[in-house]
Amino acid sequence: MTLRITEEIGEFLPQPVDAAAAELIVLELYRQHRISEGKAAELLQEDREDFIRRAAAVGIPYFDLTPDELKEEIESTTFLNS
């Protein structure tokens, strides 16, 4: 696959183009719930906690549940129901 990035665009990137593109792709896959935070961290070769912070810094929440999903999660947690 070939991706063409003009020099002008590259001037705005804080890192090499290939690293910036990989980061954006991984963050988007994570945002879409197509990969876990563990897999995303692995792909970017960083600690899981660092990836979670990186995602949060660009507005991708760690907990992304609908109200119904949250209710189901709370109801299924045994230590809360004891």
C-alpha positions as CSV (number, residue, x, y, z in Angstrom):
1,M,0.0,0.0,0.0
2,T,1.3,3.5,-0.8
3,L,0.3,6.5,1.2
4,R,1.3,9.9,-0.2
5,I,2.0,12.6,2.4
6,T,3.2,16.0,1.1
7,E,6.1,17.7,2.7
8,E,3.8,20.4,3.9
9,I,1.7,18.0,5.9
10,G,4.8,16.3,7.2
11,E,6.1,19.6,8.6
12,F,3.2,19.6,11.1
13,L,3.9,16.1,12.5
14,P,5.8,15.8,15.8
15,Q,7.2,12.5,14.6
16,P,8.2,10.7,11.4
17,V,5.3,10.2,9.0
18,D,5.2,6.3,9.3
19,A,5.1,6.5,13.2
20,A,2.4,9.2,13.1
21,A,0.3,7.2,10.6
22,A,0.6,4.0,12.7
23,E,-0.4,5.9,15.8
24,L,-3.5,7.3,14.2
25,I,-4.5,4.0,12.7
26,V,-4.1,2.2,16.0
27,L,-6.0,4.9,17.9
28,E,-8.8,4.7,15.4
29,L,-9.0,0.9,15.6
30,Y,-9.2,1.1,19.4
31,R,-11.8,3.9,19.3
32,Q,-13.9,1.6,17.0
33,H,-13.5,-1.3,19.5
34,R,-11.8,-3.4,16.8
35,I,-8.7,-4.0,19.0
36,S,-8.2,-3.9,22.8
37,E,-6.0,-1.5,24.7
38,G,-3.5,-4.3,25.2
39,K,-3.3,-5.0,21.5
40,A,-3.1,-1.3,20.7
41,A,-0.2,-0.9,23.2
42,E,1.5,-3.9,21.7
43,L,1.2,-2.5,18.2
44,L,2.7,0.8,19.3
45,Q,5.3,-0.9,21.4
46,E,4.4,0.8,24.7
47,D,3.0,-0.1,28.1
48,R,-0.8,-0.6,28.3
49,E,-1.1,2.2,30.9
50,D,0.8,4.6,28.6
51,F,-1.5,3.7,25.7
52,I,-4.6,4.4,27.8
53,R,-3.2,7.8,28.8
54,R,-2.4,8.5,25.1
55,A,-5.9,7.6,24.0
56,A,-7.5,9.7,26.8
57,A,-5.3,12.7,25.8
58,V,-6.9,12.6,22.3
59,G,-10.4,12.2,23.7
60,I,-10.9,8.4,23.5
61,P,-12.3,7.3,26.9
62,Y,-11.2,4.1,28.6
63,F,-14.7,3.3,29.7
64,D,-17.1,3.6,26.8
65,L,-20.3,2.0,27.8
66,T,-23.9,2.9,27.0
67,P,-26.1,3.4,30.1
68,D,-27.6,-0.1,29.5
69,E,-24.2,-1.7,29.2
70,L,-23.1,0.0,32.4
71,K,-26.2,-1.2,34.3
72,E,-25.6,-4.7,33.0
73,E,-22.0,-4.6,34.1
74,I,-22.9,-3.3,37.6
75,E,-25.6,-6.0,38.0
76,S,-23.3,-8.8,36.9
77,T,-20.5,-7.8,39.2
78,T,-20.7,-10.3,42.1
79,F,-18.8,-8.3,44.8
80,L,-21.4,-5.5,44.5
81,N,-24.3,-7.9,44.7
82,S,-23.1,-9.7,47.8
